[in-house]
Amino acid sequence: MLVLHRQLNEDVYIDTPGGERVLVRVVAINGHKGVKIGFEAPRAFAVHRREIAERIEELREQATIAAAVQKAGPSVSQAESQIGSEAR
């Protein structure tokens, strides 16, 4: 991890392999409350807080599983029903 010291209104640039540039700026420093950081990135880039990015990943995984079950069709539902009735 690269750790940098920046003052209020100072910037950091992140250059992508595709030649695009992301600007990261220290927008405000609120003592013990934290630091506000601003991002300027091409629209094709998604910028999320970590907890939001993790939730998006979870939802994508759930959607992938749901699509696979739907694609498998009735055979999966029939197998689940059969397993359920055998367990009783």
C-alpha positions in Angstrom: 0.0 0.0 0.0 1.3 3.4 -0.9 0.8 5.9 1.9 1.1 9.6 1.1 0.9 12.8 3.2 -1.4 15.4 1.6 -2.6 18.8 2.9 -6.0 20.4 2.4 -6.8 20.9 -1.3 -3.7 18.8 -2.5 -4.2 16.2 -5.2 -3.0 12.8 -6.1 -3.4 11.4 -9.6 -3.9 7.7 -10.5 -3.1 6.9 -14.1 -4.7 3.8 -15.5 -3.1 1.4 -17.9 -5.6 2.7 -20.5 -4.2 6.2 -20.2 -7.1 7.6 -18.2 -6.5 9.6 -15.1 -8.3 9.7 -11.7 -7.9 12.7 -9.5 -8.1 12.3 -5.7 -8.3 15.5 -3.7 -8.3 16.2 0.1 -11.4 18.4 0.3 -11.7 18.8 4.1 -10.0 17.8 7.3 -12.4 17.6 10.2 -10.1 16.8 13.1 -11.0 13.5 14.7 -14.2 13.2 12.6 -12.2 12.2 9.5 -11.1 13.5 6.1 -13.3 14.3 3.1 -11.8 13.1 -0.1 -13.1 14.0 -3.6 -12.7 12.0 -6.7 -12.8 13.0 -10.4 -12.8 10.0 -12.7 -14.1 9.1 -16.1 -17.7 8.1 -16.1 -16.8 4.5 -17.0 -15.1 4.2 -13.5 -17.1 3.3 -10.5 -15.9 4.8 -7.3 -17.5 3.3 -4.1 -16.8 3.2 -0.4 -15.5 -0.3 0.6 -18.8 -1.4 2.3 -20.8 -0.4 -0.8 -18.4 -2.2 -3.1 -18.6 -5.4 -1.0 -22.4 -5.2 -1.0 -22.5 -4.8 -4.8 -20.2 -7.9 -5.1 -22.6 -9.9 -2.9 -25.6 -8.9 -5.0 -23.8 -9.8 -8.2 -22.9 -13.2 -6.8 -26.6 -13.8 -5.8 -27.8 -12.8 -9.2 -25.3 -15.2 -10.8 -26.5 -18.0 -8.6 -30.2 -17.1 -9.3 -29.5 -17.0 -13.1 -27.8 -20.5 -12.9 -30.8 -22.0 -11.0 -33.3 -20.4 -13.4 -31.3 -21.7 -16.4 -31.2 -25.2 -14.9 -35.0 -25.1 -15.0 -37.6 -27.4 -13.4 -35.1 -30.2 -12.8 -33.5 -28.3 -9.9 -36.9 -27.5 -8.4 -38.0 -31.1 -8.8 -34.7 -32.3 -7.2 -35.2 -29.9 -4.3 -38.8 -31.1 -3.8 -37.7 -34.8 -3.9 -35.0 -34.2 -1.3 -37.5 -32.3 0.9 -40.0 -35.1 0.7 -37.4 -37.8 1.4 -36.2 -35.8 4.5 -39.8 -36.0 6.0 
